[in-house]
Amino acid sequence: MADRNWTAEDVADHFEEAFRTLRKLPPVKVQGYVTAWPQIVRSQKEILAMEPEPMRVWPSASAISRLEQTFDWVLWLCEDERHLIWWRAARRPWKEITYELGVDRSTAWRQHRLALTKIASRLNAAAA
């Protein structure tokens, strides 16, 4: 990462990948609850009539490492900038974001670019 020159677009792509990785992680469940009921043995006809379960794709170890790295970057920003970056990484529409922040679209876009540039300049300074 030291030989890389970071731009605002690179940082935005990194945050989008981090959001997708978060979505792929398994849900958090309460541990310790088990059932004493036996497994139901289904016939071939019942199995064929069942709704197919969606295939779950788990994130790779490198994707999780990049996600953790992104969490460190978020600490460099104020709370509004954090929200703005994660909302855009989640591809939330500008109209909803501007309503949440109480600013117009160009101001929200400018704040978003400033936050991304802040992170990129800090990463470039650390690499130098």
N, C-alpha and C positions, 0 to 999 in steps of 0.2 A: 504494500500500500504506500510505501515511502516514495516510490518512483512515479506515482500517479499524481496528475494535476487535476484537482477536483473542480467541477463547475456546478452551477445551481441545478442544471438538468441532471447531472450525475447523482446529486444528492436527492432530487425528487424521485428518480428511478429507484434509488436505494430504499427510500421510504415506501414506495409502492410495493416493492418486493417484500419489505418487512410486513406490510399490512396483509399481503397474500399469505405469507408464512404464518402469521398469527391466526388467520382463518383456517389454515390446515391443521393446526395443533388440536389434539383431542380435547374434548370438554372436561372441565374439572368436575369430578363427582365425589360425593361423600364416601369415604372408605369405611369398611367394616360391616356393611349390610350384605348378608348372604341369604340365600333361600334354601330351604330343606326339601323343596319339591323336586321330584325327579324330572329329568328332561323328557319332553314330549316326543314320542317317536311318530313321525309323520310318514304317510304313504307317499309313493312317487306321484300320485295324482294330486295330492294336497300341495306338495312342493311345487309342482308345475303351475298350480292355480294361484300361488302366492305372488304378491307384488315384489318385483325385484328391488333389492336394497341398493342404494347408490354406492358406487365404488368410492372408497375413501383413499385419498392419496396423502401420505404422510410427508412432511417436509424432511429434507436431507439434513445431515449434521452441519454442513457448511451454511445452509440457509438459516439454521437456528443460530449459528455463530454470528452471521451478519445481522440478524435480528437483535441479538444482544448488543452488538456494536452500535446499532441505531438507537437503542435505549440510552446509551451513554451520551449520544449526540443531543438527545432531547433535553438533557439537563442544562445545556448551554443557552436555552431559550426561555423566555418568560411564558407564562401560562397561556395567554391568548395566542402567541405564536405556535405553541405546541398544538393547541386545538386546530388552528388553521392548517398546519402541515398535515396532521392526521386526517382531517376532513378531506383535504385534497388527495391524499394518498388513497383514501377510500372512494375516491371519485364522486364525492358529494357535490351536487350542483352549486354553482356560485350563488344562485338566488337564495338557497337555504343558508349558506354561509354568511352572506351579507345581512340577512335578517337576524341571524344569531349574534353577529358582531355589532350590528347597528351602523354599518358604514355602506358606502356605495361600492359597486363592483370594482371600479378602477382602484380604489383605496385598498380593498381586500386583496386584489391581485398584487399591488405594490408591496403590501405587508408580507404577502406570501413569498414574493421574490426576495425581499430583504432578509427574511428568516433563512431561506435556502442559501443565500449568498453569505450570510453570517456563518453558517455551518461550514460552507465550502472554504471560506477564507481561514477559518480556524483549523480545518484539516490541512490546508496547504501550509499554514504557518507551522504546524506540528511536524510536517514532513520535511521542512527545510532545516 
